[in-house]
Amino acid sequence: MKATIERATLLKSLSHVQSVVERRNTIPILSNVLIEAASNGCVKLMATDLDLQVVETLSAEVDTPGETTVSAHMLFEIVRKLPDGSQIQLSAADGKMLIVAGRSRFSLSTLPRDDFPVINESELPTHFALPTESLKQIIDKTRFAISVDETRYYLNGIFLHVLKNGEGVMKAAATDGHRLACVTVSCPAGAEDMPDVIIPRKCVVELRKLLDECEEEIKISLSASKICFDLGHAILTSKLIDGTFPDYTRVIPTANDKLLKVNPKALMQGVDRVATIASEKTRAVKMTIEPGKISLSVTSPENGMATEEVPGEYDADHLDIGFNARYLLDILGQIENDVAEIHLAESAAPTLIRDSDQSAALYVLMPMRV
Amino acid sequence: MKATIERATLLKSLSHVQSVVERRNTIPILSNVLIEAASNGCVKLMATDLDLQVVETLSAEVDTPGETTVSAHMLFEIVRKLPDGSQIQLSAADGKMLIVAGRSRFSLSTLPRDDFPVINESELPTHFALPTESLKQIIDKTRFAISVDETRYYLNGIFLHVLKNGEGVMKAAATDGHRLACVTVSCPAGAEDMPDVIIPRKCVVELRKLLDECEEEIKISLSASKICFDLGHAILTSKLIDGTFPDYTRVIPTANDKLLKVNPKALMQGVDRVATIASEKTRAVKMTIEPGKISLSVTSPENGMATEEVPGEYDADHLDIGFNARYLLDILGQIENDVAEIHLAESAAPTLIRDSDQSAALYVLMPMRV
């Protein structure tokens, strides 16, 4: 193999592939990036952690087609430190890859291409395309709610499914049992009969990084066990979480009759301030809601007390309710309008938060006892 | 106590004092800041870790003079989160301090002022003043070399002393046994007979933060056990390290007869690149120096090999020498000219690095076997 690649091009692709590679690996080849140089001037970079695989394609001057694998982090660091504008020559032979640019020469040990594990991208019967903006919205509005509790592995991702009632609706949801985020988009053609899938957090994170550089539409293929995102310059393939997502629609309240309208930024700032006093563990903030006024308060035996008033529009009965400040801030941070709708029932009941009844996203927050 | 202070003023002072407060304290009052409001409109904030004490003075509208102590980090966080432009009212009574600004109210528990430990700033017989720029230079050029090895506590600071030979020279030095940094400034009036002192790292770090906002001159008072920096708006008092700094002048080579002149930036970039390959532990880079050429190389059994050439001016005998890349980069980063002078003797001998023979700072680096 022998190919020459412009530094900026190589660096960008390597930054994508190396972030899929885990820092510690018991299987040595998983630390490596697979480099395939084809005679048509295409160079492919591939990395995997056995669950998630990324393939980047870039153009290069290929003298000798061929393939090899070298340490992804090492190659990334070398290319990062080379001067901007460098032409980088990669050549592999005899178990070594030589990297030459200007007065710098590096020789890295390689591992054989044949040992590199590849996730098969075929046998994915469902095909559809989503606008890049829809996919961004799905991820941005839900990923904060993905559970980090590994014992509830079926909550460690975003649940994507299509309603089978013929309404033409696709829904994405994430929850950790304390809060739920749900986004509704129109069902793209081809996805009508797709199986319900749970996309793992790492796939979500890597996918989101790539989306900023993507064109209008993302082609998605999936089966019940795998999903593949074709982003043009990159293809991301991931195993899906093999589990059953709980029936989250049952926790979305439909009869919360007390509506509070509030400026989300003003409420966030107030909650953030009074939460300074809250103990690290519970982070509980109490909201006392009366017509025209929300009082936020925190009492902590060790630290003291804090109160703050925030204006709000409300004409139902007086209500005291407590929330985890962190969770409430996460959700309020998602509201885009100047007014957030907070639909309440009572102190112990799930609360619904959204921009308006027109918005694609809705959030459910479980209260805390305060 | 009752006083009203503008948020920006209070925030700036609190950011200084709270950084002296350790995050974990076995003595509760050490987590607190002492607030003293005087009838002349002066508010003093004081914090200490028993070794280092900072006192900030700011102007306020004082209704009722008085004093109290509250959690420094808590007060800092509250003030930080209050809106810019707020007028913040502090009032203390009955074991509580009330903080009121706009619609926000906080009540923090206090501890009695009398329990607050104070480092006595009197009994410091030596008095002199240093230009702020000289003090910045002393710190900036030496602090990277301060040892972090707590078993060699006498190296955990900057050694400051005046040559007793009547040359009118003050010297500052820091070393960790692998590298040494030394700065020479002219001896200020009043410092001629000062005792040799070792200023602890934490004092150096906090002092440096404050210097950017300081006027032309810093008034320094010291004894053999304490040092006090009067910065105008703030007074920093620190205990000195009770130990003997080694006679570092003996390791500064005087007969290194091989002179290499090199662009420090070019050498840094080269060293940084080849060091990518070096094992995390040794970080060893080999320099092969010949007339007109420096070859940098690293060989690592696990990672591979790297070489790079850097142009340099040299007309002595061929020399192979190894350095810890991190240490060499630290020193080269201090060179301000376009040319660094590297004075070499042989592979196992200390190397002298400096801007020129006119420069106030010089560095000594011990080589490594490669």
Interface residues (C-beta under 8 A of the other chain):
Chain A: S71 M74 E77 I78 K81 L82 P83 K96 R103 S104 R105 F106 S107 L108 S109 Q269 G270 D272 R273 V274 T276 I277 E302 N303 G304 M305 A306 T307 E308 E309 V310
Chain B: S71 M74 E77 I78 K81 L82 P83 K96 R103 S104 R105 F106 S107 L108 S109 Q269 G270 D272 R273 V274 T276 I277 N303 G304 M305 A306 T307 E308 E309 V310
